[in-house]
Amino acid sequence: MPAKPDTFLASLTPRFFRLLATGLLIGMVGGFVAHVISMPLAWMMGPMLATFIFALLRVPMAIPMKFRAMILGVIGVFLGGSFTPDTIDQAARWPISMVAVLLYVPIITAIITWFYAKIARLDPATALFSATPGGLTPMVVLGAASGGNEQEIALTQGLRVLLLVMSAPIIVMMITGVVANGHGEAGVVMSLEDGLLTAFCAIVTVLIFRRLRVPAAEMTGAMLASATLHISGIVDGNLPQWLLDGSLWILGSAIGSRFAGVKLAFLVRLAGYAVAATVVILGFTGVVSWFVAHWLDLNFMAVLLAFAPGGVAEMSLIALALNIEPSFVAFHHIIRIFEIVLLAPMLARWLQKRHFENRTNNK
């Protein structure tokens, strides 16, 4: 039998490129406007808000997750560049806070699941996978397989990330007065030789992580390779600033474009509950972060960004832009994702069994 063509390559049609170009162009304009008016984290917030607004206006656009995944390696290299020999000394205090994250995730998931089930009146499977702070795609797939409403799960998950990414830099600015300008600390740009070495090591590590099915392999693999090279002193400096701005632009555009094609009435029905759930998440996260930061003598804002259940790449980039211990933030989000990857399939199987039994009893 002839080999089946790669589905992604087969999707590279003229329409695909039109939708992609539309989303990126709208995001670029939004980023430029946000940069001009000095909006916090302008090259993420601007594209995110612009694509979100135009998506609600029914403008066709699409930035596929595979395209977004391609830039996660660049983000990983940037984050790895924030590691220094001092990071190893600081990491001695991280295990306890990582245990705190492992305890925090099921507690906040239970709270928000109860909220969605009892207040928003979502069915149990939809409520659970809407509340679980994991990646949008796996939560939608697992939730649908468990009998949940995949559209509602996708919308609530998308709104959670959108609202948390929007609110995090604003909260930091209100508390500390620091504006997230997306530039991070001014530093040395790595040489071409160092850049090629870092790229080679990152690609090899990402391929190994993919084979091992490590979550967010593109970012975690590139970050590990870059961090190892920087801590050992083999590589000095980081990638040029325009690559970070470009990463922020694409990520922001990808988040906002997720809402393309969503009916306004459907969005309005769940948006109020999603906003309320986000307020609860931020309030609970703030309290937990305060206790952890004071108990372990850690930077409160770093702990807050590390515990806030936004996207791992998005929260890490916010920390990088704010110069708030990006290595600390990234590692804690990776721990969160690992826990969800392990627990979510077990919850899905339990819900599938329960859903099957209910259908059988109702026949």
PATORRO-44330 format. One record per residue (C-alpha): residue in one letter; x, y, z. Coordinates in nm, 2 decimals. Layout:
{rec A {X Y Z}}
...
END
This chain:
{rec M {0.00 0.00 0.00}}
{rec P {0.13 0.35 -0.07}}
{rec A {0.24 0.55 0.23}}
{rec K {-0.01 0.80 0.36}}
{rec P {0.09 1.16 0.30}}
{rec D {0.18 1.37 0.61}}
{rec T {-0.15 1.53 0.72}}
{rec F {0.02 1.85 0.82}}
{rec L {0.20 1.88 0.48}}
{rec A {-0.12 1.80 0.30}}
{rec S {-0.29 2.09 0.49}}
{rec L {-0.05 2.34 0.35}}
{rec T {-0.29 2.48 0.10}}
{rec P {-0.33 2.84 -0.02}}
{rec R {-0.62 2.88 0.22}}
{rec F {-0.40 2.77 0.51}}
{rec F {-0.14 3.04 0.43}}
{rec R {-0.41 3.30 0.39}}
{rec L {-0.55 3.22 0.73}}
{rec L {-0.20 3.21 0.88}}
{rec A {-0.10 3.54 0.72}}
{rec T {-0.42 3.71 0.84}}
{rec G {-0.37 3.61 1.20}}
{rec L {0.00 3.70 1.20}}
{rec L {-0.06 4.04 1.03}}
{rec I {-0.34 4.13 1.27}}
{rec G {-0.11 4.03 1.56}}
{rec M {0.18 4.24 1.42}}
{rec V {-0.04 4.55 1.40}}
{rec G {-0.17 4.49 1.75}}
{rec G {0.19 4.44 1.88}}
{rec F {0.31 4.76 1.71}}
{rec V {0.02 4.96 1.86}}
{rec A {0.08 4.81 2.20}}
{rec H {0.45 4.89 2.17}}
{rec V {0.38 5.25 2.08}}
{rec I {0.15 5.31 2.38}}
{rec S {0.39 5.12 2.61}}
{rec M {0.14 4.84 2.70}}
{rec P {0.29 4.59 2.95}}
{rec L {0.44 4.29 2.76}}
{rec A {0.34 4.47 2.44}}
{rec W {0.45 4.21 2.18}}
{rec M {0.24 3.94 2.35}}
{rec M {-0.05 4.14 2.48}}
{rec G {-0.10 4.35 2.17}}
{rec P {-0.12 4.06 1.92}}
{rec M {-0.33 3.86 2.17}}
{rec L {-0.59 4.13 2.21}}
{rec A {-0.59 4.23 1.84}}
{rec T {-0.65 3.87 1.72}}
{rec F {-0.91 3.81 1.99}}
{rec I {-1.11 4.11 1.89}}
{rec F {-1.09 4.03 1.52}}
{rec A {-1.18 3.67 1.58}}
{rec L {-1.50 3.78 1.76}}
{rec L {-1.57 4.00 1.45}}
{rec R {-1.57 3.67 1.25}}
{rec V {-1.25 3.75 1.06}}
{rec P {-1.11 3.41 0.94}}
{rec M {-0.77 3.33 1.08}}
{rec A {-0.58 3.03 1.21}}
{rec I {-0.24 2.97 1.36}}
{rec P {-0.20 2.59 1.40}}
{rec M {-0.06 2.44 1.71}}
{rec K {0.21 2.27 1.51}}
{rec F {0.32 2.61 1.39}}
{rec R {0.32 2.74 1.74}}
{rec A {0.52 2.44 1.86}}
{rec M {0.80 2.54 1.62}}
{rec I {0.88 2.85 1.82}}
{rec L {0.88 2.67 2.16}}
{rec G {1.24 2.56 2.09}}
{rec V {1.34 2.93 2.05}}
{rec I {1.17 3.01 2.38}}
{rec G {1.35 2.72 2.55}}
{rec V {1.69 2.85 2.44}}
{rec F {1.60 3.19 2.57}}
{rec L {1.49 3.05 2.91}}
{rec G {1.80 2.83 2.92}}
{rec G {2.01 3.14 2.88}}
{rec S {1.88 3.27 3.21}}
{rec F {2.05 2.99 3.39}}
{rec T {2.38 3.06 3.56}}
{rec P {2.61 2.88 3.80}}
{rec D {2.42 3.06 4.08}}
{rec T {2.10 2.89 3.97}}
{rec I {2.23 2.56 4.10}}
{rec D {2.28 2.71 4.44}}
{rec Q {1.94 2.87 4.44}}
{rec A {1.78 2.54 4.33}}
{rec A {1.85 2.39 4.67}}
{rec R {1.53 2.57 4.79}}
{rec W {1.32 2.45 4.49}}
{rec P {1.23 2.10 4.59}}
{rec I {0.99 2.21 4.87}}
{rec S {0.82 2.46 4.64}}
{rec M {0.79 2.20 4.37}}
{rec V {0.62 1.97 4.63}}
{rec A {0.39 2.27 4.70}}
{rec V {0.30 2.29 4.33}}
{rec L {0.22 1.92 4.32}}
{rec L {-0.02 1.97 4.61}}
{rec Y {-0.16 2.30 4.47}}
{rec V {-0.27 2.16 4.13}}
{rec P {-0.52 1.90 4.25}}
{rec I {-0.66 2.14 4.51}}
{rec I {-0.72 2.43 4.26}}
{rec T {-0.86 2.18 4.01}}
{rec A {-1.11 2.05 4.27}}
{rec I {-1.22 2.40 4.36}}
{rec I {-1.27 2.51 4.00}}
{rec T {-1.43 2.18 3.90}}
{rec W {-1.69 2.23 4.18}}
{rec F {-1.74 2.59 4.06}}
{rec Y {-1.81 2.48 3.70}}
{rec A {-2.03 2.19 3.80}}
{rec K {-2.24 2.36 4.07}}
{rec I {-2.24 2.73 3.96}}
{rec A {-2.20 2.71 3.58}}
{rec R {-2.40 2.38 3.56}}
{rec L {-2.15 2.20 3.33}}
{rec D {-2.16 1.82 3.33}}
{rec P {-1.90 1.65 3.54}}
{rec A {-1.66 1.56 3.26}}
{rec T {-1.68 1.90 3.11}}
{rec A {-1.63 2.07 3.45}}
{rec L {-1.33 1.86 3.53}}
{rec F {-1.14 1.90 3.21}}
{rec S {-1.23 2.27 3.19}}
{rec A {-1.08 2.32 3.54}}
{rec T {-0.77 2.10 3.50}}
{rec P {-0.48 2.35 3.42}}
{rec G {-0.32 2.15 3.14}}
{rec G {-0.27 2.21 2.77}}
{rec L {-0.58 2.29 2.57}}
{rec T {-0.56 2.02 2.31}}
{rec P {-0.50 1.72 2.55}}
{rec M {-0.78 1.84 2.79}}
{rec V {-1.02 1.87 2.49}}
{rec V {-0.93 1.52 2.36}}
{rec L {-0.95 1.36 2.71}}
{rec G {-1.27 1.55 2.80}}
{rec A {-1.45 1.45 2.48}}
{rec A {-1.35 1.09 2.52}}
{rec S {-1.49 1.10 2.88}}
{rec G {-1.83 1.23 2.76}}
{rec G {-1.77 1.60 2.80}}
{rec N {-1.85 1.89 2.57}}
{rec E {-1.53 1.96 2.37}}
{rec Q {-1.64 2.31 2.26}}
{rec E {-1.71 2.42 2.62}}
{rec I {-1.38 2.27 2.74}}
{rec A {-1.19 2.44 2.46}}
{rec L {-1.35 2.78 2.53}}
{rec T {-1.30 2.77 2.91}}
{rec Q {-0.94 2.65 2.87}}
{rec G {-0.87 2.92 2.61}}
{rec L {-1.03 3.19 2.82}}
{rec R {-0.83 3.08 3.13}}
{rec V {-0.50 3.12 2.94}}
{rec L {-0.61 3.45 2.78}}
{rec L {-0.72 3.60 3.11}}
{rec L {-0.42 3.48 3.31}}
{rec V {-0.17 3.60 3.05}}
{rec M {-0.35 3.94 3.03}}
{rec S {-0.37 3.98 3.41}}
{rec A {-0.03 3.86 3.52}}
{rec P {0.18 4.15 3.40}}
{rec I {-0.08 4.40 3.51}}
{rec I {-0.08 4.25 3.86}}
{rec V {0.30 4.26 3.87}}
{rec M {0.29 4.62 3.76}}
{rec M {0.04 4.71 4.02}}
{rec I {0.23 4.54 4.31}}
{rec T {0.59 4.63 4.21}}
{rec G {0.56 4.91 3.96}}
{rec V {0.77 4.71 3.71}}
{rec V {0.64 4.72 3.35}}
{rec A {0.69 4.40 3.15}}
{rec N {0.84 4.55 2.83}}
{rec G {0.93 4.21 2.68}}
{rec H {1.31 4.28 2.67}}
{rec G {1.44 4.11 2.98}}
{rec E {1.78 4.21 3.10}}
{rec A {2.01 4.37 2.85}}
{rec G {2.29 4.12 2.78}}
{rec V {2.55 3.99 2.54}}
{rec V {2.42 3.84 2.21}}
{rec M {2.58 3.50 2.16}}
{rec S {2.83 3.46 1.88}}
{rec L {2.74 3.27 1.56}}
{rec E {2.95 2.98 1.67}}
{rec D {2.78 2.96 2.00}}
{rec G {2.44 3.00 1.83}}
{rec L {2.50 2.71 1.60}}
{rec L {2.63 2.49 1.88}}
{rec T {2.33 2.57 2.09}}
{rec A {2.09 2.50 1.80}}
{rec F {2.25 2.16 1.74}}
{rec C {2.24 2.06 2.10}}
{rec A {1.88 2.18 2.13}}
{rec I {1.76 1.99 1.83}}
{rec V {1.93 1.67 1.95}}
{rec T {1.78 1.70 2.29}}
{rec V {1.43 1.78 2.16}}
{rec L {1.44 1.47 1.94}}
{rec I {1.54 1.26 2.24}}
{rec F {1.26 1.42 2.45}}
{rec R {1.01 1.35 2.17}}
{rec R {1.10 0.99 2.16}}
{rec L {1.07 0.97 2.54}}
{rec R {0.73 1.15 2.52}}
{rec V {0.84 1.43 2.75}}
{rec P {0.57 1.70 2.78}}
{rec A {0.64 2.02 2.59}}
{rec A {0.94 1.84 2.44}}
{rec E {1.03 2.13 2.21}}
{rec M {1.06 2.38 2.49}}
{rec T {1.19 2.16 2.77}}
{rec G {1.45 1.99 2.55}}
{rec A {1.59 2.32 2.41}}
{rec M {1.58 2.48 2.76}}
{rec L {1.78 2.19 2.91}}
{rec A {2.04 2.20 2.63}}
{rec S {2.08 2.58 2.66}}
{rec A {2.09 2.58 3.04}}
{rec T {2.36 2.31 3.04}}
{rec L {2.57 2.50 2.80}}
{rec H {2.53 2.83 2.99}}
{rec I {2.59 2.68 3.34}}
{rec S {2.90 2.50 3.22}}
{rec G {3.04 2.82 3.06}}
{rec I {3.06 2.67 2.71}}
{rec V {2.82 2.93 2.57}}
{rec D {2.79 3.29 2.67}}
{rec G {2.51 3.54 2.59}}
{rec N {2.17 3.48 2.45}}
{rec L {1.98 3.50 2.12}}
{rec P {1.91 3.84 1.96}}
{rec Q {1.62 4.04 2.10}}
{rec W {1.42 4.03 1.78}}
{rec L {1.38 3.66 1.82}}
{rec L {1.22 3.71 2.16}}
{rec D {0.99 3.98 2.03}}
{rec G {0.90 3.75 1.74}}
{rec S {0.82 3.46 1.98}}
{rec L {0.60 3.69 2.19}}
{rec W {0.42 3.81 1.87}}
{rec I {0.35 3.45 1.75}}
{rec L {0.24 3.33 2.09}}
{rec G {0.01 3.62 2.14}}
{rec S {-0.14 3.58 1.80}}
{rec A {-0.19 3.21 1.85}}
{rec I {-0.38 3.26 2.18}}
{rec G {-0.62 3.52 2.04}}
{rec S {-0.68 3.33 1.71}}
{rec R {-0.81 3.03 1.90}}
{rec F {-1.14 3.21 1.93}}
{rec A {-1.19 3.24 1.55}}
{rec G {-1.53 3.10 1.45}}
{rec V {-1.66 3.10 1.81}}
{rec K {-2.02 3.22 1.82}}
{rec L {-2.06 3.54 2.03}}
{rec A {-2.36 3.40 2.21}}
{rec F {-2.17 3.09 2.30}}
{rec L {-1.88 3.29 2.42}}
{rec V {-2.09 3.53 2.63}}
{rec R {-2.26 3.23 2.80}}
{rec L {-1.94 3.09 2.94}}
{rec A {-1.72 3.41 2.96}}
{rec G {-1.88 3.53 3.28}}
{rec Y {-1.81 3.20 3.45}}
{rec A {-1.46 3.19 3.31}}
{rec V {-1.38 3.53 3.44}}
{rec A {-1.52 3.44 3.78}}
{rec A {-1.32 3.12 3.78}}
{rec T {-1.00 3.31 3.69}}
{rec V {-1.06 3.55 3.98}}
{rec V {-1.09 3.25 4.21}}
{rec I {-0.77 3.10 4.07}}
{rec L {-0.58 3.43 4.11}}
{rec G {-0.70 3.48 4.46}}
{rec F {-0.62 3.12 4.57}}
{rec T {-0.29 3.13 4.39}}
{rec G {-0.20 3.46 4.55}}
{rec V {-0.26 3.33 4.90}}
{rec V {-0.07 3.00 4.84}}
{rec S {0.22 3.19 4.67}}
{rec W {0.24 3.43 4.97}}
{rec F {0.27 3.15 5.22}}
{rec V {0.53 2.96 5.01}}
{rec A {0.73 3.27 4.94}}
{rec H {0.75 3.37 5.31}}
{rec W {0.80 3.01 5.43}}
{rec L {1.10 2.95 5.19}}
{rec D {1.22 3.31 5.17}}
{rec L {1.15 3.33 4.79}}
{rec N {1.06 3.62 4.56}}
{rec F {0.68 3.65 4.59}}
{rec M {0.63 3.75 4.23}}
{rec A {0.84 3.46 4.11}}
{rec V {0.63 3.22 4.31}}
{rec L {0.31 3.38 4.19}}
{rec L {0.41 3.34 3.82}}
{rec A {0.53 2.99 3.89}}
{rec F {0.20 2.88 4.05}}
{rec A {-0.04 3.07 3.82}}
{rec P {-0.18 2.80 3.59}}
{rec G {-0.13 2.98 3.25}}
{rec G {0.06 2.82 2.97}}
{rec V {0.41 2.71 3.05}}
{rec A {0.56 2.91 2.77}}
{rec E {0.35 3.22 2.83}}
{rec M {0.42 3.24 3.20}}
{rec S {0.79 3.17 3.15}}
{rec L {0.81 3.45 2.89}}
{rec I {0.63 3.69 3.12}}
{rec A {0.89 3.61 3.39}}
{rec L {1.17 3.65 3.14}}
{rec A {1.03 3.99 3.03}}
{rec L {1.00 4.10 3.39}}
{rec N {1.35 3.97 3.49}}
{rec I {1.18 3.76 3.76}}
{rec E {1.37 3.43 3.79}}
{rec P {1.25 3.27 3.46}}
{rec S {1.43 2.95 3.54}}
{rec F {1.24 2.91 3.86}}
{rec V {0.91 2.98 3.69}}
{rec A {0.97 2.75 3.40}}
{rec F {1.08 2.45 3.61}}
{rec H {0.77 2.48 3.83}}
{rec H {0.54 2.49 3.53}}
{rec I {0.71 2.19 3.38}}
{rec I {0.65 2.00 3.71}}
{rec R {0.28 2.10 3.69}}
{rec I {0.25 1.97 3.33}}
{rec F {0.42 1.64 3.43}}
{rec E {0.17 1.59 3.71}}
{rec I {-0.13 1.66 3.49}}
{rec V {0.01 1.43 3.21}}
{rec L {0.02 1.15 3.47}}
{rec L {-0.31 1.22 3.64}}
{rec A {-0.54 1.33 3.36}}
{rec P {-0.55 1.00 3.17}}
{rec M {-0.64 0.82 3.49}}
{rec L {-0.92 1.06 3.55}}
{rec A {-1.03 1.02 3.19}}
{rec R {-1.05 0.64 3.22}}
{rec W {-1.25 0.67 3.54}}
{rec L {-1.50 0.91 3.38}}
{rec Q {-1.52 0.70 3.06}}
{rec K {-1.61 0.40 3.27}}
{rec R {-1.87 0.60 3.47}}
{rec H {-2.01 0.75 3.14}}
{rec F {-2.04 0.40 2.99}}
{rec E {-2.21 0.26 3.30}}
{rec N {-2.46 0.55 3.31}}
{rec R {-2.55 0.49 2.94}}
{rec T {-2.59 0.12 3.00}}
{rec N {-2.82 0.18 3.30}}
{rec N {-3.03 0.42 3.11}}
{rec K {-3.10 0.18 2.82}}
END
